[in-house]
Structure formats: C-alpha cells, structure tokens
Amino acid sequence: MDKIMLPGQFNPGGIRKRLLLLALLMLCSMGLCIGCVNNKDSQPANSILYENHTLGFSLKLPLNWENNYMAREADHQVAFYSKKVNEKSGGGVLFTIERMTGELITQEDMQQAPVGQQIILQGNGYTYFARMPSDVQYPPDDKALSSDYKAMAEQINNILNSAALLGNEKPKPANEGYKVVGSSFFTVEIPDNWELRAADQSPPDWPISIAGKSIGWIALIPYKSELLEDVADDNGIRAYLFDDESFREVRITLNKEYADQATMEKIKNSFKFAGGPFNVVDLQTNAEKYLAGGGKKVFGKIDGFDMKNGKPAAVRVSIMKFITDESGKEYPNGFGIEDLHKLETYPLDLGVTVAPLVAPHHNSLGFYAMPLLDENFIKNYDYKNYYYDFIFGSDGQLKIILGHYIP
C-alpha cells in the first residue's frame, strides 16, 4: 500500500529528483552560453590587423587585401604597395605612413608639402601622417592591374581612419624628470610637469605653461635678427639658438620664478632643429639676405601696377618715411610717417612674394600666407590701404614685399 505524504513531511527521493533536474537545466544553460561564445569566436574577422610595434601603431586592412599587399618598413615610416603591381612593374605604392617626434605638428604644416599629407594619429609623443604618391603608380596600359590598384586605392581612407596607437612607448629623454616634445620645426626636452602648446599666433611662438600658468615660450625668429648672447634679467632668462644650415633662429624665454640657468641649459642642450615648411619667418630672413647683399628697403604704399599681357610687370610705390621716436617727445605713439610725395615705379623680378597683413586685425603676418604678386593678388587683396616694406636686390628689381603693421 502506497504511503500518503502529509504536508511538510520529508521525501528524500523527491529532493534527489529535483536536484538532478536543476543540475541538468544548469548544464544545458552553460552549454548554450559556451556555444554562443564559441560561435562568436569562430566568426570570420572582417579585417586584417596590421601591427607595427616598432613605430607603435596599428591599422585595419580590408580582407580583400590579404595576399594582395606588401608593407615595407623603415626606421620612421612604412610604405604599403599593391603586390601585383609591384611585382610586375616595380611601382604600386598606395600610401606611406611616417612618424615624427612631437604632437605639436599641425595639419596646416602638412598642407605646405608638395604632395598630399594628412595627420592620422597623434599620441605617445608622436605624430603619424599619411603621404600619397605624387605620380601614377600603376601601368595605365594594363587594364587588369590598373583596375586592381584603383580598387585598393578607394579603400585607403577607411584604412587611415582605423589607425590606433599600439603600446605606450614614448620618445626617451636624456634628462631624468624631463619629456620630449616637438613641432614641425624642432624637438626639445622640458620638465615633466611643463606643457608646450602649439603655436597660436604669427610669427609663431610656442607657449610654455605649468598647470595653465604661462611661464615662457619658444619663438621662431628671422635668422640672426637678434645677435644676443644668453641673458638673465628682470624680464626672465633668454637663450638664442641658430641653425646655419636652414638659416633659422629661435629665442627661448623662461620666467625666473619657475626656471633657473641649469634648467635652461638642459633645454638648450636637448634642442634640435627639425626642418619644417618654408614660412613667413624664412621670407623675412631672405629679405635680410638681400639687404646684406647690397639691396635696399623702401617704405610706403602700393599705388598701382603696370601690366603686360595681363600680368603685373612693375609696381608703382608711393614713397614714405617711417620715423621711430622711442622717447615719444615728437611722436606720442613712438613713431611717425612722413609722406615724401614721391611716386616711383619698380620692375618686378620673377616670383615676387608678398606677406600681407592678415585679417581680422591686420597686425601680423600669416605664417604661411605668402601669395605671389600676380593678377590674382591684385584682384583679391585690398593692397592700397596698407603700408609695406619693399625689398630690392642689388640688381634693382623688387624681390619681396612685407606688410608693415602700423598701430
């Protein structure tokens, strides 16, 4: 006769059955989860991961690039090729990625290059930029190779957008407690708690700060325009560095409350000129070279141009005299302008460059704003309302025109 279980009475067999059922359910659930994970891991990747541990970056390449590309690595760059094109014609460059020391390099700097360059990544003390080939890299008469190369080239933008830092290796400073920073024009070591910002004015200087407080700057100035030795006075500590190959000069200024001469010496000794694009400071240096070589400078305004075949052949200058008065006795503003009531016509050399004052305040020269003196300049610039320094060579021809700021 079967026993009747009363409510609350213990039944060992029933408990065992329930526990077994619960364990089976848990195993099934775990199996399902494990199946999901394995399923995910077994899914094919949608890109090829390219990693360059030497340069510290990675890219995601399309799957259809597998076995169709080559990457040739060098000290500071890596070039990507169409394998098929390269093996047949020796060309096939798709793009090159280069690494420069410093994170203060700007896209405006890149735009001055003769071929297209684009910053794709900045971090760990470096700037990475991509450079496209300047000529045709595939055989135009081979339709199959041309089509293959062009199909790969269409995917370059997506590849560059995938660029990511790899690791955290940074440029190694020679001085303990310092870090390496840099721009397109120089690299330098500064104390770890200092910050160097990108140039925010023209002519350029790179402000130095601690916790947002300005303590100095590095300025690019015309070559040997300030032939001064290092000084320390109430205005701070100043040092001058020259590069006789690129004809460039920098002035480093530090607040004495935050830096001593030993700090300045470490900064000076670590400073390295790094090239950089031709700019308005270089143009000012060239102007000084013309003057040193027997040329002359004339101050005044542009009255107009003599044209030949639709192009300017000579410039008419209203001659004036700029008078400095540091005492302010005769001229309260510290300067005066005397109109000499003379109009002179000067022939133009080929490729005369103008550095006009730039909007909105027209009190400085644009760092890269150096248009040629041609019909486009005459059409697009309000040149008659501003003062200029006209620089002539020893041959008497006009070489350079520099905007002259008048407060």
Order of alpha helices (4+ residues) and beta strands (2+ residues): alpha-beta-beta-beta-beta-alpha-beta-alpha-beta-beta-alpha-alpha-beta-beta-beta-beta-beta-beta-beta-beta-beta-alpha-beta-alpha-beta-beta-beta-alpha-beta-beta
